[in-house]
Every structure is written in C-alpha cells, then in structure tokens.
C-alpha cells in the first residue's frame, strides 16, 4: 500500500458548507443575520417562536421571513407562523398576502388566519365565510384561543355583547401561558380601538353619557369608549387629555379601572414617549391586574428598540427587579431583561437573569424560555458544549412535537461543533428517530456518519452507513458524500483496501437517473477509485480507471475538469513507476508539466519523480528536482517543503560538505519563507546538521532560539531534548554544560505532557551522563526507576504507548544497564536486563541481547 496521499482534490462537502456559522445567533429582540445550518435554523426558529409568544411580533416576523428565504425548511408551517406574527403586529394586508402564497392543503389553520386578517381589514363577510369553512374538531389545540377570539370579534360586530364576552373569556382560558393570555387581552383592546366609521353625532352622544355618569364606576368605561371615538375621529390630543383627567380623579381603590384606563391611554398615545409611556410605566410599576402588567411590559419593550429609550427602560427593569418586596411578575421581568441583554450581547447579564429565573421559580412555565436564552448566549459565544446541555434541558421541558424535534437537531449540531463527536453521533441517532419537518433526513444521516468518523469509530461508521443505505430517505447526494468522506478517512487510517472496496461497490450500483447527482461528485468519486486502486497495489487497474475518467467529466466545471485531467495524468505516471516502466513514467510526467504547467499536479509530479530517485539512492537527482521545483514555483505552497526535502537529500550523502550544503538550503528556506510552518522543523534539522559538523556551540544557539521563540509550538519539547543533548555533548570538559544537561533531561523526564518516547530518551541520556561521570548508583537508579520500571514494567498501558524511537531507547537503556552490572560483576542482574529485552520484544536490541547472553553462556530463556 502506498504511504503518500495526494493532498489535492478534497471534496467541499455539504458538512463543510454548513459549518460556517454566524458569529451571533438570532435572539427574539434582534434581527438575525442568516441561518447557515440546521442547528442555526433550529436556534432561529426557537428564537422566533419565543419572540412571538412574548409579544414581539415584528421581530418574530423578520425571523420567520429569513427562515423562509433559507433553503429547505418547513415552508408550510413557517408561512402560517409568519402570518400569525403579522396579524399580531396589525399588518393584516401583509398577512393576507403571505397566506395567498401558502403552498399546501388549506385546512383549519389557514382559514382561521385568513378570517382574522379579513376582520382586521374590516372584511366582515369574508371573515364569516372563512369561519364557516373551519371544522371545530380540526382546530389544533394551539389555535383554539385564536378560534374563540375570532368568534368574539364577530359577535362584537353583531352587537352581541354577551356572546362576545363569552368568546373572549374562552380565548383567554384557552391561552396556554400567561404571555398568550396577555396577547389576547391586548388584541381585544386593540380591536376595540379599531372602531368602524364614527360620526360626530355618535361621539357627542357618548360625551353626554360621560357627563351624566362622571365620577361613577360606569363612567370610567364610558370615558374609555369616548376616548377611542375621539381617536378614531382624528382628535388624538383630546382623547389623551380626557384619559389623563380621568386618571387624575380616579381613587386608588379602583385598581382595575385604573389599569384599564392606563392601558388604553398607552395604546392611544403610544408607548414611545410622553403620556402613553408614562401610563404604561405606572401600570407596570403599580398595577393590580397581572395580565395588564404583562401587556405593559410587552408594549414598553417593543418601544425600547434603541437608545436612549432602551437604556432608560433597562434601568427601570433594574429598579423593579431590585425591589425589596418581589414584584408580582418578577419572573417575567427577569426573562425580558435577559432577552434585552442577549440582544445587546451583554451575555453575562442575560445568563445571570436566566439562571435567577430558574433558581427562584423552578416550576415556572417560563423555564423553557430561560433555557432558550442560555442556549442562545452559549451558541453566540461559541460555547457549544454548554449550548448542547441547555438545549437538551429545554427540549426536555417540551412535549413531543415540531419544537421538540427541532431542538434535537440543535443539540446534535452543538455537540458536533463542540467536537464531542461521540455525543453528536448519539444525538443525531436520536434526531433521526424524530426527524423535524424542513430538515432533509439525508442531511441528518450524513451528519450521523460524519460524527461517527470524527469520533474515531470507523468500523461503527461503516456499519451505520450500510444500515442507513436501506432507508429510502437517504438521498443519493448525501449518501455519496458520506461514502466519499468515509473512504477518505479509511484511506488516511491505512485501511486502503476497505476504502477501495466501498468505492468499488458504490460505483458498481445501477446507474442513477440523470440529474440525481452533481457531475462533480460523480467525477470525484471516479477519481478516488483510481487513486485507491494505486494505493491498493493495482497499478494496471489504475491505468484503466484513469483512461476511463474523461467520459466521467461531462458537465463538470472547466476548472475542476482541468484539475481532474492533470491529477489523472499524475496517477498514470505513478502507476507506471510502480510497474517498473520508468521511461514511460518520465514521459508522462514531462507531458503533464507541459500540458498543465501551473497546476498542483505538475508541482507534485516533482515529488513523485524525486521519490522514485530516492528509492534508488539517487540523492543528487532527487535533490536537483526539489531545488528545481523551488526555483520554478517560488510562490507555491510546496516550495518551502521542496527546499526542506532537498536539504534531506544532501544530508543523506553523509559527508561534511553535504551537511554544509544541506545547512545552506535550510538557510535559504528560512530567509525566503519566514512565515512557513516548516521554519521550526527546518531550524531543528539545522541544529542536527551543525552537530554532525561538530559545531556544537552553533547548534546550541539554534536550539535555544527555538526554545525561546516557539514556546507554544506543539513540538518545542523536541527542541528542548536536542538542546539537552547538545549540552551533554559538550559536557566532557565543561561541568557547567553537564549541569545544564542534567536539569533539562530531568525536566523532560518528569513532564507528564511530553510524549513517552521523549521521556524515555531523556531518562536514558540522564542515566548515561551519570554513568560517564562515574556515578554508577545514580545511573542505575534513573535507568531502573525512571525508565524501565516507569514505562515498561509498572504499567502495560505505558509500555504499549512506546513508539519506534521509545522502543529503541528502552532497548539502549537495558543494554547499558546490563553492561553496568557486568562491569560490577553482577552477572545475574545483567542477565535479567538483557532477558527483559527479549521478553518485551524490543526488536532494536534483541540481537545484541542474545549475543551478550551467549557470550557469558547465559541461556536465553524463552520470553
């Protein structure tokens, strides 16, 4: 199997596109930017629903519009919710237009909203007709309050006072939450203000009635009706003045009347400023009717969408929440302040208020809303693990249904973004058992497979994918993308045969109907089949598959087509090398460079040819190719790597002149590409070259520069180890160098975050340094306690973590330990050290161990 994988032609899968998340997720009190993934859509939908229920129809409508504009989605359900929000916002004409664009069966939900729109537009006969089309038993539980409210409006128009009152009470009773009940009370009050044509004579009659009943309880209601008439006649200032006079004379004992009058004044004058805002603030602060206080809270929040009104309102909320005696609607106040803070990206305040609500009111019906705030805040800050946890808790508060299913997607995607792929895979599996409308099941199936792969469970991923293929909802595009990603993962994990078999099975399936798959995806899969055939050791098959590629490129974009053709030519060159057809391979690579001179495949062809020379120990030819690549493609991504490889080829020739030449190439790399990620490794190699040239002070400077300037680099430990070895090499006549080496070796030996191989090598060198200084006891203690016992004898897990270098240094340690015992005449202990090499199968030292056992006539004793 081939070890080198061509780093081009990676498929831009749907997952990678979906992973581009907006920085700030939508929240009810601020418009969303975009919804880029199923998780984003689920969060936006939850925010929109929360906005609608809390009485922010303008924001809800904007969020629903954005969700409708996004690809996919449950358009029927979103259209009805948008129409509801528009009706709630008094935009009946827009609601009517939205309903006309509805695609699907026009059942009770559609007719109900059409009737409500007609009522707002004063099309009473139309509303009656829509009501007649509704079958009562088909009205959803969530719509029953609206259904009763519609009948109350029609009874009002028919002057059926008692009937209207009964229906309004039924609507309020059917409202599922305090927020919903407040919305219906508000809608009823707004409907009363939307009077039909009012004449001056009718207003005059009402004025006289007011004079007659002034100061009596019946007069308060008459005053509100007269104010509404004045407003309808365009005499708003008179209406406002009238209501202000009423409030000034009403006794405090008339709490209900005070609340109603303040509410009407707020509706007529408006909540933005002046008398209306003052009245609503008074209602919120000292009202007796909790529902009307919630209405005031909604209206004031709607009117506080920007500073200075927003800042002023947040201060008022601070005051009300901070009262010594708990405010009657404290949980509502906490939630609204949390939403305002979330909209202002004041995440700490938003989370504090949400947590306060949950702690003070553990059984609150607003619990799901508070958890929604916490989810939105965590998501906006990219704290996806916390978002997943809170979304799961919010989901647990909901009964099975559309919202419950949508939150399942949000939970799964949050775990995926948190890179907890095991939890993500389980969450996607649960979501597939309850798939939400509007999210293609194939997308979720693809994500399930991808999560299993990212969790490192490639066997499970294969089993899951094979099982999902049986599901007819698994569309061809998602299935092929899943197969592509799985094959690539298997390929990179040295399971080429399994990858090749999967791709072969997929491409052997009956041909799909035209248009079922993008031509680019089909072409890429055919190319991957050719690539895998080469890595599976079937170069003859590779040549056949590459020759068949042109027929697969019909309909492919020109740029991708050129890329596929160039990489196909490269594959043919590689296959020809594998078949021993050197001349043919060289001709193919030469033609590739001529036909596609600036392509990635042309650049990579130099690596392929150089690798061929490397295998033949033609290091000069390989080096020339690498330097040629760097000279001809100085701006290419691979140019610094080519210089690095050229240095390695020079080093392989093993003479001082070659080491010096390699060092010059390293300097060339560092000067030309100072920002390259290879600079660290190039400098590390430079230090090794200088040591080979016996230029230890210069090597020391290189290593010290790496240690000081790359403190956060993943492999800085290697530079520290090299520096310690550099000090050690200079320690024979310099005790200070020895002390520095000891300190560094001890540091690396004891670093629990260092690779095991590095700790073993440091331990060997530390013991060896002690041995050279004549401190046999310290050497023996370090070699046994800190190396052999710690990483080989004590813990089988640690022993299993030894890599090739670690096994080499462990064998060296045991060999030297045996030699130390031998020099002390302790042959039995020497025998134990050498036998341990055989028992642990430390192959780098087995032959030497056997030779030493035989030299002293010590039996090998089978391990």
N, C-alpha and C positions, 0 to 999 in steps of 0.2 A: 504494500500500500504506500502511496506517495505521501510524504510528510508536508510538502509545501502546498498551501491553498492559495489560489489566485485571489488577491484582495480587490477584485472589481466585480461589477455586475450584481451588487447586492440589491435585492428586491425592496422597493419602497412599499412595504405592506400597509394594509389599512390600519393596523395597530399603530404603526409609527405616525401615521397621519392623525389618528385620534388622540395620540398622547400629547399633542400640542395644546396645552390647557391655557385658558386665560388666567392672568395673574390674580384677578379678583373675581370671585364667583358672584352670581346675582343674589341680591337680597331684596326684600319687599320694598324698601324705601329708596332704592336707587336703581336706575335702569341698567340692565345687563349689557355687556359688550357683545358677546357672542357665545353660543353654546357649541363647543367643538367636539364633544364626545358624549356617549350615552350617560356617563356619570355627570358631566356638566348639564346635560339636558334634564336629568333627574333632579339635580340641585335647583336648576332654574324653575322647573315645574313645581317643586315643593315651595320655592320662594313665591311664585306667582299665586299658588293656592293660599299660602299664608297671607299674602297681601290682600287677596280678595276677601278672605274671611275676616281679616282685621279691619276692613273698611277703607282700603286704599285701591279703589278700582282703576284709577289712572295708571298706577304702577303695574297692577296686575295685567291690565290690557296690553301695556307695552311689552311685558314679558311674554304673554301669550302670542303676540304678533311675532316676536323674534323666534319663538319655538315653532310657529307655523312656517316661518320662512326658512328654517333649517331643514336639511334633507331628512327624510324619514319622519318619525313622529306619528302619533295617533291623531291625524288631522280632524277626524270627526269629533272626537272628544275635545280637542283644543279649540275648535270652532265654536262649539257650544259654550265653553268656558269664556272665550273671548266675548261672545255675545252677552253673557251674563254680566261680565265686568263692565261692558259698555252701557248696559241698561242701568247698572248700579251707579254709573257715573253720569247718568242723564243724557247719554248720547244715543238716543233711540234710532235716529236715522242711520248712524253707522252700524248699530246692532242689526237693523233690518237688512242693510246691505251685506253684512257678514253672513247672515242666515241664508241669504239668497245664493251665496257661494258655497253653501254646505253640500258636500258630496256624501250620499248615503241615504239610508231609509229615514224618512221624516216621521219619526214617531212622536210620542207624547212630549219628550224633552224639547224637540224642535218647535212643535205647535205652541207649547207653553211660552217659550221665549218670543215667538212671533206675536202672540197675543199681548204680552207685556210691552213689546215695542209699539204695537198698534195703540195701546192705551196711552203711552207717553206721547204719541203723535196725535192723540185725540181722534183716532180712527175706531170709534167705539163699535160700530157694526163689524168691522174686520176682527176686532178682538173677540167679539161674541162668536164669530164664525170659527176662529181658531180654537176657542174653548170648547165648542161643540165637537171638534174633531178629536178631543182628548178623551181617552177612556180612563176613568179614575183608577182602575186597578193596574194600569200601565205606568202610572206616575211613580218614579223612583222615590225612595224614602228621602233622599237628599233634596228632592224637588217639591215635596209635599207642602212645605211652608210657602214657597212661591205660588203653588197652585191655589192655596187658600187665599193668599194675598191678592191674586188676580180676581177672584170672585168677590173679594171685599171691595176692590176698586169698581167693579161693575155694579155692585149693589149701591155704592156711593153715588154713582152716576144716575142710578134709577131712583135716588132719594129714599132708598130702603135703609134708613138709619140703623135699625136694629139688626138687619141682615148683615150690613157692612161691619158693624161692631163685632158680631159673632165670628165672621170670617177672619177679621183682623186678629181676634183673640186666638182662633185656631192656628193662624200663621205663626203668631208669637210662641204658641205652645209647641208647634212642630219644629221650631228652630232648634237645632242640635246643641248650640252653645250660646253662652252669653253674648258673644260677638254677633252671632247670627240674629239673635233676638233684637239686639240693638239696631242692626241693619234694617230690620223690618219696621221697627218703630220709626226710624229715620225716614225710610221710604214712604211710610204712611203720612208723616208730617210734610214731606216734600210734595207728595201727591195733593195734599190739601192746599198747598200754596200754588200748585199749578191749576188754578181755577179756570173754568171756561170763561167766555166773554162776560165781563162785569160792567153793568151800566152805572152811571152816576146816581140814578134813582135808587138802585138797589143798595148802593153804598150809603146813600142818605138815610134809607130806612134802617140800615144797621147802626148808623150813628145815633139815631133817635133811640133805638133799643139800648144802646150803650148808656145814653143819658138816663134812661129810665131805670136801669139796673146797676148804675155806677156804685161801686163800693160793696156790692153783694157778690156772693160766690159765682152766681150765674153770669154776672157781668164780666168776670175775668175771661171766660171763654168767648163771650161776645166781642170783647176788646181784641182778642187774637184774630177772630174772624174778620173784624173790620180792618185790622192792620193788613191782613192778607189781601182784602179787596183794594185797599189803598195802593198796595204794592202792585197789584195787577193793573191798576189804572195809571201806573207810572208815577205815583206820588209817594216814592220810597221814603223821602225825608220825613213826610208827615207820619208814615207808618212807624218809622223808627222813634220819632218823638213821642207818639202815642204809647208805645210799649215801654219806653223809658219812664213816662209819667206813671204808668201802671205799676211798674216795679218800685218806684219811689214811695207809693202809698200802700202797697200790699203788706199786711202784717206777716211777721216771721212764722206764725203758726200755719200759714197757708203754704206749706212746703211744696206740695205737689203743683199748685198753681204757679208758684214762683219758678219751679223747674221748667214747667211747660212754657211760661212766658219768656224766660231766658233763652230757651231753645229756639222759639220762634223768632225772637229778636236776632239771635245768632244766625239763623237761616236767611232772614230778610236782609240784614245789614252785612252779612258775610263775616267769615272768621279771620280775614286777613288783618284787619286793624279796626280801630275805633270802637263804637258801641257794641258791634257784634262780637268782636274778640273779647271785650271786657265781660259781656254777659256770659259767654261760654266759659271763660276762666272762672267766673263766680260759680257757675253751675258745677264745674269740675271740682272746685275747692270745697264748696259747702252744700252741694245739692243733697236732696233726700232720696231721689229716685236713682238707683244704681244703673239702670239701663240708660237713662238720660245722661248720666255722668259718662258712661262709656261712649255715647254718641258725641258728647262734647270733646272727649279725648280724641276720637277719630277725626272730627272736624278741625280741631286745632292742629293735630299732627299733619293733616293734609295741607293746611295753610302755612305750615312751617317748613317749606321745602328749601328755603335758602336763608342765609343770614341777611339782616340781623334777627329776623323773626325766629329762625331756627335756634340760634344761641339763646335767645330770650326764653323760648319755650323749654329748652333743655334745663335752664336754670329753674323754671317753675316746677318742672318734674322733680328736680333735685330737692326743692323745698318740700313738695308734697310727700315724697318718699321718705324724707328725713324727719317727718313729724314725730313727736314723742308717742302719740297715740296712732296706731296703724290706720292708714287711710282705708275706707271701706272697699275700694277697688285697687288695693296695693299690688296684687299680682298682675293686674292689667297695666298699671303704671310701670312696673318693673320690666314687663315684656316690651312695652312701647319704647322705653328708654333704651333697652337693649337693641331694639331694631334701629333706632336712630343712631346709636353708637356704631352699630355694624355698618350702616350706610355711610357713616363718616370715617370708616376704617379705624375707629377707636376700639380695637379688638379687646383690650384689657377690660374696658368698661362694659362692653357687650357681654363678655363672658362672666364678669362679676355679677351682673344683673340676672343673667340666665341661671347661674348657679344659686343666687339668692332666692330666686323664684322656686327652684326645685327643692331647696332646703327648707324654706318657710312654708311651702304649700306642696308637700309630697304627693298629695292626691289631686292636685289641680288639673282641671281639664285643659289647661294651657301647657301641660308638661311636654307634649309633642312639639309645640311651638318653641319652647325654650331649648329643647334638644336640637331643633332645627337651626336656631341661632348659633348654638355651639358647633354644629356641623359646618355651617356656612363660614364661621370665623376660622375654624381649623383649616378648612379647604382653602380659603383665601390666603392663608399664611403658609400653605404647602405642608401643613402638619397632617398628613393623610392618615396616619395611624390613629390619631385622635378623632379625625373626621369619621373614619370607619366605625370606631367604637360608639360615637354619639349617634351616627345614622342608624346603627343596629338597634340602639336603645329606642330611638324614635320610631323605628319600624315595629318594635315590639309593642308600642302603645296603640298601633293601628290594627283594625280588623283586616282580614284578607280582602283584597280589592285592588283597584288600579294604583292607588298611592302606595300601598304595601309592596306591590310588585316593583314599582319604580325605585323605591328606596333600596330594594335588593340589588339593583344594578349599581346604585351609588355606593353601597357597601363594598361590593366586589371590586369596583374600579378604585376605590380609595385604598383597599388593601394592595391592589396591584401597584398603584403609584407609590405606596409606602415601601414597595419592594418586599413585602411579606407575601411571596408568591404562593406559599403553601395555603395560607388563609384565603388568598384571592381565588385559588383553584377551587377550594371548598365552597366559597361564596358564589362563584359562577355556576357551580353544580346546583346549588340551591336555587339560584335565579332561573336556571333552565327548567326547574320543576314548577315555577310560577312566572313564566315569561311575561313581561309587561307589553301592552299594546304599543306599537310605534317603534319598538326596538327590534330590528330583524333578528330572529333567533340564530341565524347563521353567524352574525357578529359575536353573539354571546358564546357560541360553540367555538369559534376561532379563539376568543379570549381564554376560554377554559383550557384549550390545548396549549396555548402560549404560556399560560400561568404554570401548567404542569412542567413545561420545558424549562422555564426560568427557575422553577423550584429545584431543578436538577433531577426530576423524575422522568427521564426519557423513556424508560420502559412503561411507566404509567401513561405518559403522553401518547405512546403508540397504541396502547390498549384503549384509551379514551377515544382517540381519533377513529380507530377501527369501529368502535361502538357507535359513535356519532354519525358515521357514514351511513348507517342504516336508517337514520332519521331523514325523512323526505324534506324537512325544513332546512336541512343543511345545504345551502345553495352552493353551486359549483365554484363561484369565485372565492368564497370563504374557505371551502374545502381545499382548493388548490393552493391558496395562500398558506393554509395550515400545513399542508404537505410540504410546501417549499421550505417553510421555517423549520419544520421537524427534520427534513433531510439535511439542511444546513447544520442544524445542531448535532445530529448524529455524525456528520462529516467531521466537524471540529472536535468531537469527542472520540475520534479514532474508531468509529463504527461505520466505516465506509460501506461495507457490504450491506448492512441493514438499510442505510440510506439509499444505496443503489437499487436494492430490491423494491423498496417502497416506490421510488420514482418509476421503475420499470412497470410495476403493477398499475400505477396510475395511468401511465401513457398507453398501456395495453387495453384500457377500458374502451367500450364502444365510443365512437366519435360523438361528441356533443353537438347539439343543434347549433347552426351558425348564430353568432351573437351571444352565446351563453357565457363565453369567457373573453376578456380583453385579449387581443392578439399578442400584446406584450407579455402577458402572463404565460401563455402557451409557449411562446418563443423562449422565454427564460427557463421554463421547465425542461424544454428540449435541450437547451444548452447545459443545464445542470446534469442531465442524464449523460451527456458526452463527458463532462468534467469528471463525474463519479466513475464512469467506465475506465477512465485513465487511472484514477486513484485506486481502483479495484484490481488493477493489473491486467486490463484487457485493452491494450493499445490498438489492436486490429479493429475491435469494435468501436473504439473512439474515432478512428478514421472514417468508418462507415457512418457513424452518427453525425459527425461534423459535415460530411458531404451531403447529408440529408437536411441540414439546417436551413439552407436557402429557401426551401419550399415552405418552411415554417415562418418566414419573415414577412409574408404578405400582410399588408395593413399595419405593419409596425412603423412607428415614427422614424424619420430618417436618421436622427442622431443615435437612437437605440439600435437601429439596423446596422449602422456603421460599427457600433461598438460590438455587436454580436458577431459580425463578419470578422473583425480584427481579432477578437478573442478566440473565435473558431480557428482562424489560421494559426494562432499561437498553440492551441491544443494539438493541431496536426503536427507542428514542429516538435512538441514534447513527446507525442506518441511515436514519432519517427526516431527520436533519440532512444526511447525505450526499446524499440525494435532493432536497435543497432544500425540504423540507416543514417549514419552521420552526415554524409554528403547531401542526402535528400533533406534532412532536418535543417542543415545550414542554409540550403537554398530556400526553404520555406520561410525561415526567419528573415533572410535577406529580402525576400519579396514582401513580407509583412511590413518591414520597415520602409520599403519603397511605396507600397500602396496606402499605408496608414501612418505616415511619418510622425505625426504628433500624438498618436493615440497612446493610451495607457498600456495597451497590449504591446505596442512597439517598444516602449520603455521597458516593460517587464521581460521582453524577449532577451534583453541583455543578461538579465539574471538567469534565465533558463539556459542560455548558451554558456555562461560562466559556470553555472552549476555542473554542466556536462564536463567542462575542463577540470573543475575541482576534483571530480571523481577519478580523473586520470592523472591527478597530481600535476597538472599543467598550470601551476600557480601564476606564472608570468602571463600566459594568455588570459587567464581569468582576471588578473589584476588589470590588464590593459583594457578589457571590456568594461570593467567597473569605472575606471577613470574616464573612458570614452563617454560612457553614459553621463557621468557628472559634468563633463565638458560640454556635451551637446544639448543637455537638458538641465541647465543650471537652476531653472525655476521649478522643476518638477518636484513633487513630494518625495520621490525616491532618491533624489540627488545626494543628500547627506548620507543616506543609507549606503549608496554606492561607494562613496568615499570610505565609509567605515569598513565595508567589505573589502575594498582594495587594500586597506591597511592590514586586514587579517591575512590576505593572501601574501603580502610582503612578509609578515611575521612568520608565516608557515615555512619559509625557506631557511629560517633559523640562524642566519649569520648576523654579526653585529651591524653590517652595512644594511641588511634587510630590516633590522629593528629600527635603525635610524631613518630609513625610508618610510617605514610604517608610521613613525612618530611625525614625520613631515606631513604625511597625509592626514593624520589626526589634527594637526595644527591648521591645515587647510580647511578641514571640515568646521572646526570651531570658529575660525575667522569668517568664513563665508555664511555660516548658518548659526549664528549665536543664539537664536531663539528655538532651535530644534530640540526636541525631546531627547535626541541622541547625544547631545553635548555631555550630559552626565556620564553616560556609558563610554563615550569616546575618551573623556578625561580619565576615567577609571582604567581603560585599556592603556592609555598613555603612561600612567603610573606603572603598570605591569611591564611595559616596554622599557622604561627607564631602569627598572630593577634588573631586567635582563641585561641591560648595558652597564650594570653595576653603578649606576648613577643614583644612589640611594637618597642623597640629600634633595636632588631634584624631584625624585619620586615622592618623597615625603611632603614637599611643598604642594605637589598636585593633590595628594590625598587630603592634606589639611585644608586646601581650598574647597574641595568637595564637601568635607565635613562641616565647614563653617558656612558655606553658601547654599547648601541644599539640605538644610536641617529637616525639612518636611518631606523630602523625597522618600518614596517607598523603599528604595534600596540603599539609602545612606548607610545602613548597617554594613554593607559590603565595603564601602569606603573606609569605615571605621576599622573593620577587620584588616583590610590591606594596610592601613596606617599602622596598626599594631604590629603586623608582620614586618613592615618597613623599619620600625624602631627595633624590633627583635633582631633583624639582620645587621643592624649597626651596633648591637649591644656588646659584642665581644670585648672591645677595648673602651667601652663608654658606659659606665654604670648608670648614668642618668638616662640613657636610651633604654636600658634594661628596665628601669623603674617605670618609665612611661609605658613600655610594652606590657609590663605586668598589670598596671592599672587598667589599660584598655582591654586586655584579654579577660581580666576578672569582670569588667563591666559587661562585656559581650556574653561571657559565660552565664551571667546571672540575669540577663534581660529575658523576661518571660515572653516578651512580644517578638523576640528575634526568632528566625527560622531555626528549627532543631539542628539542621546541618551546620549553621554558623556557630551555634553554641558548642557543638561537638568539636569543630575545628579550633575554636578559641580555647577550649579546655585542653585539647592535645598540645597546642603550642605553649600554653601556660605551663603545663607539666614538663614539657621538653625544655623550656627555658630554665626551670628549676633544676632539672637533671644536669644541664650543661654547667650550671653554677655549682654543682656538687651537692645540692640539697636533695638527696635521694628520697628522704621521708616526705617532703612536700610534694615532690613529683609523683610518688606512689599514691599519696592521698588524693591529689587532684585527679589523676587518671582513674582511680577506682571510684571515689565518692562522687565526683562532679561529672564524670563522663560515662564510664562503663555501667556503674550501678544506676545512675540517674536516667540514662537514656537507652539502656539495653536490658538490664536485669530487673529493675524495680517494676517497670510498667510496660506491658506488652503494647499498649497503645502508642507510647512514645517510640518504642522500637519500630513499630510499623510506620511511623512518620519519617524515618530515616530515608533520605534520598540517596542518589548515587554518590554524591560527594560526602554525605554523612556516613555512609557505609564505609567509604574509603578511609575517612579519618578515624572511624571507630576501629577499623582493622589496624591502622597505623598505631593507634593507642595501645591495643592489645599486644601487638608485636613488640613495641618498645617496652611495655610493662614486663613482658616475658623476658626481654633482654636484660632489663634492670635486675629482675630476680635471678637470672642466670649469672650475672656478674657478681651477685652476692652469694652464689652457691645454693640458692633456694630453688632447686630443680622442680620440686613438686608444684610450687606456686607458678613457676614458669610454664610447666605443663598445663596447668589449669587455664592460664591466659591464652595459650595457643589453641587448646581444645575448644575454648569458648568461640574462637573464630570459626571453627568448623561447625560447632553446634548452631551458631547464628547464621551460618551460610554466608559469611561476609566474603563474597567471591573475590574482591580485590586482594585479599590476603591469604586465601586458603592454600595456595601452592607453597607460599613461604612457611606457613604454619606447619604443613605436612613435612616440609624439608627439615625444619628445626626439630620436630618431634622425632624424625627418623635419625637425625644426626646424633641424638643422645639416646637412641634405642628406646624411645618412649612410644608405646603403642598409640595409634591414632584414636582408638575408641570411637566407635560409630556414634554420630550425634543422634 
